[in-house]
Amino acid sequence: MANPKDEVYSRPMPSIEAFRFDQSVADVFQDMIERSVPGYGLVLQLIGVLAEKYGQPGTRVYDLGCSLGASTLQLRRHLPDGCHVVGVDNSEAMVSRCTANLSRDHSAASYEILLEDLRETNIENASIVILNFTLQFVPDEERKNILARICEGLNVGGILLLAEKVKFENSSEQALMTTLHHDFKKQHGYSDLEISQKRAALENVLIPNTEEQHRQRMHDAGFSVVEQCMRCLNFSTFLGIK
Ligand SMILES: C[S@@+](CC[C@H](N)C(=O)[O-])C[C@H]1O[C@@H](n2cnc3c(N)ncnc32)[C@H](O)[C@@H]1O
């Protein structure tokens, strides 16, 4: 069955409220993210590859900001036996749908889905932590501490996958990537009205950093290796190894 179509911003709105991961978004989220984030499907595949390579039996694997569980499912399907998967999200609508989605998957890895703010999540004995387009929604000034706590909770050799929308210092690069991202969305069926209303809703909610800020923050948090492993327009993915 096709995923329900995202029409959240399709009709003119008299005023634009700040974007929230509420029921109306959770209902259409899979369609929304697939048509809005270039490279999203490839990041999910990459998570599967990393799960196989870095998942360690007897450890925990965290998916922070798990939404409907797309990354959580990739982890469960590709981890070696003996890993425990922890999905975390602070949206009730997302967690209830994620729990239903996970219950239909019969992979071996044990799991739990927590309705929790990731800033409260206790990270311990971890071999993998995933932040797939989630850190960008956490207040900027708290990101440093979150990465430090993640690094502390990882075992040596464990990894963080961090995927984010990014911004560019260079104004012509920023303008070009923004235009191409809008063209990508148009080609995937979004109207100019939908693009501009969603953009307004995300204005003070999704705060992007530069690639350099991400790299520096990951090094500062204690990762000994930091590599950019993917970029598609203004969406970048980094791998940190403790
Ligand atoms: C863009 S979605 C992530 C997509 C998902 N990781 C995937 O791979 O499909 C961001 C998610 O992060 C969650 N989120 C945002 N801030 C959070 C926080 N402080 N604690 C927990 N979850 C949070 C939102 O509710 C939303 O479901």
The ligand as an SDF file (V2000), in Angstrom:
LIG
                    3D

 27 29  0  0  0  0  0  0  0  0999 V2000
   13.5380   14.3320   10.8810 C   0  0  0  0  0  0  0  0  0  0  0  0
   12.9320   13.2930   12.1090 S   0  0  0  0  0  0  0  0  0  0  0  0
   14.1180   11.9480   12.1580 C   0  0  0  0  0  0  0  0  0  0  0  0
   13.9660   10.9110   11.0950 C   0  0  0  0  0  0  0  0  0  0  0  0
   14.3820    9.5220   11.5010 C   0  0  0  0  0  0  0  0  0  0  0  0
   15.6070    9.5140   12.2740 N   0  0  0  0  0  0  0  0  0  0  0  0
   14.5140    8.6040   10.3010 C   0  0  0  0  0  0  0  0  0  0  0  0
   15.5930    8.0450   10.0880 O   0  0  0  0  0  0  0  0  0  0  0  0
   13.5100    8.4380    9.5910 O   0  0  0  0  0  0  0  0  0  0  0  0
   13.3260   14.0440   13.6540 C   0  0  0  0  0  0  0  0  0  0  0  0
   12.7230   13.3060   14.8270 C   0  0  0  0  0  0  0  0  0  0  0  0
   13.3920   13.7240   16.0000 O   0  0  0  0  0  0  0  0  0  0  0  0
   12.4520   13.8250   17.0380 C   0  0  0  0  0  0  0  0  0  0  0  0
   13.0130   14.7540   18.0210 N   0  0  0  0  0  0  0  0  0  0  0  0
   13.2660   16.0690   17.8930 C   0  0  0  0  0  0  0  0  0  0  0  0
   13.8000   16.5680   19.0270 N   0  0  0  0  0  0  0  0  0  0  0  0
   13.8880   15.5200   19.9010 C   0  0  0  0  0  0  0  0  0  0  0  0
   14.3410   15.3830   21.2400 C   0  0  0  0  0  0  0  0  0  0  0  0
   14.8360   16.4300   21.9080 N   0  0  0  0  0  0  0  0  0  0  0  0
   14.2780   14.1660   21.8190 N   0  0  0  0  0  0  0  0  0  0  0  0
   13.7880   13.1040   21.1460 C   0  0  0  0  0  0  0  0  0  0  0  0
   13.3380   13.1690   19.8740 N   0  0  0  0  0  0  0  0  0  0  0  0
   13.3840   14.3640   19.2510 C   0  0  0  0  0  0  0  0  0  0  0  0
   11.1870   14.3190   16.3680 C   0  0  0  0  0  0  0  0  0  0  0  0
   10.0290   14.0420   17.1320 O   0  0  0  0  0  0  0  0  0  0  0  0
   11.2300   13.5720   15.0360 C   0  0  0  0  0  0  0  0  0  0  0  0
   10.5060   12.3740   15.0860 O   0  0  0  0  0  0  0  0  0  0  0  0
  1  2  1  0
  2  3  1  0
  2 10  1  0
  3  4  1  0
  4  5  1  0
  5  6  1  0
  5  7  1  0
  7  8  2  0
  7  9  1  0
 10 11  1  0
 11 12  1  0
 11 26  1  0
 12 13  1  0
 13 14  1  0
 13 24  1  0
 14 15  1  0
 14 23  1  0
 15 16  2  0
 16 17  1  0
 17 18  1  0
 17 23  2  0
 18 19  1  0
 18 20  2  0
 20 21  1  0
 21 22  2  0
 22 23  1  0
 24 25  1  0
 24 26  1  0
 26 27  1  0
M  CHG  2   2   1   9  -1
M  END
$$$$
